[in-house]
Amino acid sequence: MKRDHNVRPQDLTFTQPISQDVLAEKYLKAGETGVEDLYRRVARALASVEKEELRPEWEQRFLGNLHAGAIGAGRIMSAAGTDIQATLINCFVQPVGDCIQGVDDEGYPGIYEALREAAETMRRGGGVGYDFSRIRPKGAEVRGTASMASGPCSYINVFDQSCSTVESAGARRGAQMGVLRIDHPDVQEFITAKRTPGRWNNFNVSVAVPDAFMEALSADGPWELVHRARPGARLLERGAFQRADGLWVYQTLPARELWDTIMTSAYDFAEPGILFLDHINEDNNLRYCEGIAAT
């Protein structure tokens, strides 16, 4: 069916009350009464970067695109053309390293540095995703303080509370995605964390699953939970050992058992999701210069 691109402004209305409420609450600004006002504000803002004599032409082009259904992302529709200091980008991925502050030995920002940067991103209206897999597991050795690590799930609690406290630009709460690799020793706690009412309310969570795990699952084989951080004395007593590649094996369990735990939680609580990272990176047009670890 051919699409009618000659949409009249009077046709740009919502008949469902919930649609009207969302439009008014999240997108319309002072003085705007409907969709046409919103479209004109956004089109004018997008055209404002052009040479002054070209702006009217580009404003009409952008307006025509909006009328035809080429709607911008939420941050664009909410913030473009306003005087608030907000980002026009919806989603960011914030690296998190295996240290408290500064940068870790691989150059990734420490946990509380990442927390600070994420808070600023959310304050400006951006959503943030994290791969927490670099954080050493619960019970791992922390040589600098002669103590044991509390694990990534405990720090996710901190990020969750930060998000609940920081109000994003435009009176919106921040949105977060937490990712943990399926070979991380704390992945079982991560998978079941949201079964506890009220825990991580400001997060969606997903498990990063490589092809190697799916192969182990298909073969009903074992799966090793590993990390580069040395386990503490108790874990070593329980059989943790170092592989030839330098990674420490904290636990070995049937791949099927881990998969069933994910499926049960996903069915009962709608989380975690799954990220097939090998396939995501294979299909990434920028794979020659970057790797995707989270969304």
Secondary structure as GFF3:
##gff-version 3
##sequence-region A 1 295
A	DSSP	three_ten_helix	9	11	.	.	.	ID=ss1
A	DSSP	alpha_helix	17	22	.	.	.	ID=ss2
A	DSSP	pi_helix	23	27	.	.	.	ID=ss3
A	DSSP	alpha_helix	35	47	.	.	.	ID=ss4
A	DSSP	three_ten_helix	52	54	.	.	.	ID=ss5
A	DSSP	alpha_helix	55	67	.	.	.	ID=ss6
A	DSSP	alpha_helix	74	79	.	.	.	ID=ss7
A	DSSP	beta_strand	91	93	.	.	.	ID=ss8
A	DSSP	alpha_helix	111	123	.	.	.	ID=ss9
A	DSSP	beta_strand	127	131	.	.	.	ID=ss10
A	DSSP	beta_strand	141	142	.	.	.	ID=ss11
A	DSSP	three_ten_helix	143	145	.	.	.	ID=ss12
A	DSSP	beta_strand	147	148	.	.	.	ID=ss13
A	DSSP	alpha_helix	152	165	.	.	.	ID=ss14
A	DSSP	beta_strand	167	168	.	.	.	ID=ss15
A	DSSP	beta_strand	172	173	.	.	.	ID=ss16
A	DSSP	beta_strand	176	181	.	.	.	ID=ss17
A	DSSP	alpha_helix	187	192	.	.	.	ID=ss18
A	DSSP	three_ten_helix	193	195	.	.	.	ID=ss19
A	DSSP	beta_strand	203	208	.	.	.	ID=ss20
A	DSSP	alpha_helix	211	218	.	.	.	ID=ss21
A	DSSP	beta_strand	222	227	.	.	.	ID=ss22
A	DSSP	alpha_helix	233	237	.	.	.	ID=ss23
A	DSSP	beta_strand	241	242	.	.	.	ID=ss24
A	DSSP	beta_strand	248	254	.	.	.	ID=ss25
A	DSSP	alpha_helix	255	269	.	.	.	ID=ss26
A	DSSP	beta_strand	273	275	.	.	.	ID=ss27
A	DSSP	alpha_helix	277	282	.	.	.	ID=ss28
###
